[in-house]
Amino acid sequence: MSKCGTLSVKVRKEGEKDFWIEVWTPSLNGGLRQSLKISGEAAKIYNDTVFGGFNWSKDLTKVCFVGEAPEPASYKNPWDEQPKKAEEQSKADAPVKPIPKEYFQDEKFLYKEDFGEGMVGKRTPTIFVYDLVQNTISRVYGLAADLLPMYPIFDEQSKGIIFSAVNLQTKKLGLVYCLNRPTGLYYIKAPICDKD
């Protein structure tokens, strides 16, 4: 509980596709202050003893946490409708864009390693920032692929993020019962929350 409010995640129930992040006011007559659907940006929220939970910034305008980014649906479905001739003509007049890499449809069924031992289904931990002023959620980019971030917190100026990270270069070995993994403390002075 903070002066700004209580943060909660409305987890999806069976059959639901979306889940939400919510901020509740702390007063006795308070209610829901604001909410945001985050299922498009984060596939899961890691709120456990390994990756940590939610942490408020010092100015109480942002929250950072560890979650999992959804996997891109980058495979091409061969049964999609072909573009119509009029659409092809308008595309021919448009400026040339780089052709995205296409994947076979069966690539979405390839095995993707998770952490196992009590953390089944957790594969790619990523730091997310929820901005209460703009009511947006954004993913922090620029982390090395072999770093698994844990326990992110904001610095004193509420701009940078401090976090610990485990460095697993080859396999996703267990983290729950094996605490002797190479771990370091990292600081991102200006988090990049955009792909560009």
C-alpha positions in Angstrom: 0.0 0.0 0.0 1.3 3.4 -0.9 0.0 7.0 -0.7 -0.8 6.7 -4.4 -2.9 3.6 -4.1 -2.9 -0.2 -4.1 -1.8 -1.9 -7.3 -3.4 -5.2 -8.3 -3.5 -7.4 -11.4 -6.8 -8.9 -12.4 -5.6 -12.3 -13.6 -7.5 -14.0 -16.4 -9.8 -16.7 -15.5 -10.4 -19.8 -17.5 -11.8 -18.9 -20.9 -10.8 -15.2 -20.7 -8.3 -13.7 -23.1 -7.4 -10.5 -21.4 -6.0 -9.4 -18.0 -5.7 -5.9 -16.5 -3.6 -3.9 -14.1 -5.6 -1.8 -11.7 -4.8 1.0 -9.2 -7.1 1.4 -6.2 -7.3 4.4 -3.9 -6.2 3.8 -0.3 -9.0 5.7 1.4 -11.9 3.9 3.0 -14.5 5.2 0.5 -12.0 4.8 -2.3 -12.5 2.7 -5.4 -10.9 1.9 -8.6 -8.7 4.8 -9.7 -7.6 3.6 -13.1 -7.0 0.4 -15.0 -5.3 -0.7 -18.2 -5.6 -3.9 -20.3 -2.0 -5.2 -20.5 -2.5 -8.6 -22.2 -1.4 -7.1 -25.5 2.0 -6.0 -24.1 2.6 -8.7 -21.4 1.7 -12.4 -21.7 2.3 -13.0 -18.0 3.2 -11.2 -14.8 6.0 -12.7 -12.7 5.0 -12.0 -9.1 7.0 -14.6 -7.2 10.0 -15.0 -4.9 12.4 -15.5 -7.9 11.6 -12.5 -10.1 10.0 -10.2 -7.6 6.8 -8.1 -7.6 5.6 -4.6 -8.3 7.8 -1.6 -7.2 6.6 2.1 -7.1 8.8 4.9 -8.3 9.7 7.6 -5.7 7.4 10.1 -7.2 4.5 7.6 -7.3 3.9 8.0 -11.0 5.3 4.7 -12.3 5.5 1.1 -11.4 8.0 -1.4 -12.7 7.7 -5.2 -12.7 9.0 -8.3 -14.4 6.7 -10.1 -16.9 6.8 -12.0 -20.1 6.4 -10.4 -23.5 4.0 -12.2 -25.8 5.6 -14.2 -28.7 5.1 -12.5 -32.0 2.8 -14.3 -34.5 5.4 -14.1 -37.2 4.5 -17.2 -39.1 2.7 -16.9 -42.5 -0.6 -18.8 -42.9 -0.6 -20.3 -46.4 -4.4 -20.2 -46.4 -4.7 -16.4 -46.0 -6.6 -14.7 -48.8 -4.5 -13.3 -51.6 -4.7 -9.5 -52.0 -7.1 -8.2 -54.6 -5.8 -6.7 -57.8 -6.9 -3.1 -56.7 -4.9 -3.5 -53.5 -1.9 -4.8 -55.4 -2.0 -1.7 -57.7 -2.2 0.7 -54.7 0.7 -1.2 -53.1 2.7 -0.9 -56.3 2.4 2.9 -56.1 3.3 3.0 -52.4 7.0 3.4 -51.3 8.9 0.1 -51.1 9.1 -1.3 -47.6 11.5 -4.0 -46.4 9.9 -7.5 -46.7 9.5 -9.0 -43.2 11.0 -12.4 -42.6 8.4 -15.2 -43.0 8.3 -18.3 -41.0 6.7 -21.7 -41.7 3.4 -22.2 -39.8 4.7 -25.2 -37.9 7.5 -23.0 -36.2 5.0 -21.9 -33.6 4.9 -25.5 -32.4 8.6 -25.7 -31.9 9.8 -26.5 -28.3 10.7 -23.5 -26.3 12.6 -24.1 -23.1 11.2 -22.8 -19.8 12.7 -22.8 -16.3 10.9 -25.8 -14.9 10.9 -26.8 -11.2 7.9 -24.7 -10.1 8.3 -22.1 -12.9 6.7 -24.0 -15.8 5.7 -21.7 -18.7 8.1 -18.9 -17.7 10.5 -18.4 -20.6 11.6 -14.8 -21.2 11.5 -12.5 -18.3 11.4 -8.8 -19.3 11.1 -5.5 -17.4 7.9 -3.5 -17.9 7.0 0.0 -16.7 3.5 1.1 -16.0 3.1 4.9 -16.3 0.1 6.1 -14.2 0.1 9.6 -15.6 -0.2 8.5 -19.3 -1.9 5.2 -18.4 0.5 3.2 -20.6 2.5 0.1 -20.2 5.8 -0.2 -22.0 8.5 -2.9 -22.3 12.2 -2.0 -21.5 14.4 -2.8 -24.4 18.2 -3.1 -24.7 18.9 -5.9 -22.2 21.2 -8.7 -23.2 19.4 -11.8 -24.3 21.3 -14.0 -21.7 20.3 -11.7 -18.7 17.2 -12.7 -16.8 16.1 -9.6 -14.8 14.8 -9.9 -11.3 13.5 -7.4 -8.6 13.6 -4.1 -10.6 13.3 -0.9 -8.6 13.5 2.8 -9.6 16.4 5.0 -8.6 16.0 8.1 -6.4 15.1 10.3 -9.4 12.4 7.9 -10.6 14.1 7.7 -14.0 16.6 4.8 -14.0 16.0 1.2 -13.0 18.2 -0.9 -10.8 17.8 -4.7 -11.0 19.6 -7.9 -10.3 20.0 -10.4 -13.1 21.1 -14.0 -13.6 23.4 -14.7 -16.5 22.4 -18.0 -18.1 24.1 -18.3 -21.5 23.3 -21.9 -22.6 20.3 -23.4 -20.8 17.5 -22.2 -18.6 18.6 -24.1 -15.5 16.4 -24.1 -12.4 16.3 -21.0 -10.2 14.0 -21.9 -7.4 16.2 -24.4 -5.6 19.6 -23.7 -7.1 20.7 -20.3 -5.8 24.4 -20.6 -7.0 23.8 -19.0 -10.4 26.0 -16.2 -11.7 24.2 -13.1 -10.6 25.0 -9.4 -10.9 23.5 -6.0 -10.1 22.6 -3.7 -13.1 21.5 -0.2 -13.6 19.7 1.3 -16.6 20.2 5.1 -16.5 17.6 5.9 -19.2 15.4 2.9 -20.0 14.5 2.5 -23.7 10.8 1.8 -23.8 10.5 1.9 -27.6 11.7 -0.4 -30.4 12.9 2.5 -32.5 
